[in-house]
Amino acid sequence: MRSTCPPPPAVHSYVDLVNFKKTQKDTIFVAVDVENIDPAPRYTPMEKLSEMGVAVFDPRSSSSSSEIEQVQAIDVQHTLIDEWAWVNSETCPNRNKPWHVGVHKASPYTATFCPSKVQSRQKVMRELTKFLQALQKQNLTAKEIAGGVRRKVVVLSWDSNAESKLFDDYAYDFIGSTKIEHWDFQLWEPILTRFGRKNKTGAEKFYQSTGVLGSGDNSITLHNASNDAWAQLATLLRFFHMSEECFSRWVCAGEDLKPLDMSWVDLEILHYNSGLEGKCKRNWNRYGPWEVSLELRPVPHGRATMEQECNQHLNPILPPALNDTVAFPSLPAPTIAPVKAANR
């Protein structure tokens, strides 16, 4: 199916890549990835939504120029939709239906960068739209606040059809309501140059080539919405740090990048999220939809960012019931405070 949103600006050469990086040096990038239950007749995009992953990189929130430190600065949030929190490859209700094709691929319990939480789809979508708008006011200087400046925010999606349909179903208009741009990362020119234009490139093939999946014990699982969203931004940052020789080898010679050092990842988070599978199954079978949320730590004053929970939540505490006051507990109503302008 044809993509419904444009690719990032074309990059045909290393000079173009350098210029692209300069042009976007103050842009807040937000990768949004969704997973759905397996296709079913008459299900709307909102009804099919089973997971949402959101990853954010704000260059003003990271003073480091190091590739690995910028990758570590990516904020990640993962939400399981309450109605489908129990669905996996074994429990998907559509897996044996005559119209079902292929294997259920979603990996809901493998979020690597933050504790997963469970919320309703309506709350998630409502708070996501507020969050994207709040990002435009994040980390502004006093002069920018006085001048009514809004930060540039770009939403990235890999094969954007699912995300575009979801936003359309929710009647969310990027261009008309917020001026936020939405790009299809899969259609970026360097990717098409390396892998060809005839067929769409699979996410796993692409991310493996950029080294963001790690290796061995320090590797991540795709088809989890938050892992996929993180991989998009990690790959974009790897492109921003490429040398001319490295860019040429990856695009023209088809050589893969060395695996990214993932030793900093807190494996306790993955272990915690893996344990949600049994809880989701038990609570669904006995009580209906699973109702639980995670109590996350407060956001630093002046930031409207999703909090990355690595190294802060070794033992997340589960409240006894669903706190449905906000889909992103780590995001209070934005309080925008002046910050010092970053050195450019």
Steps between C-alpha positions, in 0.01 A plus 500: 500500500626847414626709791277785605774729633822628340854372554765707679680751277698322230865415569690394186855554625704551813488876443121475500515305827715768663259771382200298618657466845568875516145581393351272766750574779231653724213271400328280757460155344218277620475142374150355534443130440178303541425131507158354425322176566503287188278634222132436555200594285324824591753606766587870487862614554408615852334166579803302378755700699678274749828684574649846465867585529630856506865604498623859524834667434535870577848636419452770764462231766836342415811714529724215385627462144581131558300253291447252782406770753246648260354155441474454876317834521205368296187501719269202452143417600313172442127448542298181469136565415288351777257314273780312322770484770465121512553447125816329377586237239327228704194690623411712195128432442539521122792261453284204388246693294477409129578856391809525722834498318844451652621491858415750771822704524442747781722455807314697767700384802852577372525877557868564577527869587211573739245315714185429299167631621140426410245764399188552292542592134296819536717625784821414316398686185369801689816537705727434201353793309542726805855379542600574141369854533676545836831402340483813286542701822770281654839642601438850369721794592348803672535695176321228303218486753455877479496480121244220487745261333402137455754221455498292183367150568524216248321167546673201339326175409638190330254405225258766616174345379398360839585821683339722234178297507492516878543878500233533231260279696558720804452808277841642589630740238874562528525770238180689575494499879859510621738546205677184615655307211460125448765315296516141379853390591473191280493723191817694580730521197810329652285198588351481152845536344642210697207258506315592178169661415298206372401352835475652845797426723421301813577670831707211632720494188557874519569526873732200486703681235531812717612303807236637738370154593819430694637148528498197730356560845483873427253489213142619459188333361305672224121502453471655843366851449745672736805308376409580140452869582835513681673327207379770261655783700816305581550438128440864412762603756744247354455665160566840657832367634614323181828590338508540123679167461250322723205653314641391166566145620149464642311653206709400199697193608223347709720456807329483838596725789661351808247406771425785736634458854190402700674409825337802668149354463342406834397135454286515815246700299470224239473236773222697665307546175539132411318417822194695389398220262383270776325780686316616189379147423384428854326829554330490162368146542369562850401864514478632144736771366815545704501830690830631626731793449854585604578776743787684337728765642430875446621687195781755545358853508472656158491174303204337334694186423412135542725369776749229410487253785838333447704487820226671701241224534667174588191395696191684369202496737160402366212701649195288591272651233502690174586867537321628193552870559777516244633260239858614551552520879845648442349800322331758724334804350794677334657779703736677268797660673774705334822314433838619387550494128717208396837578349485459127 
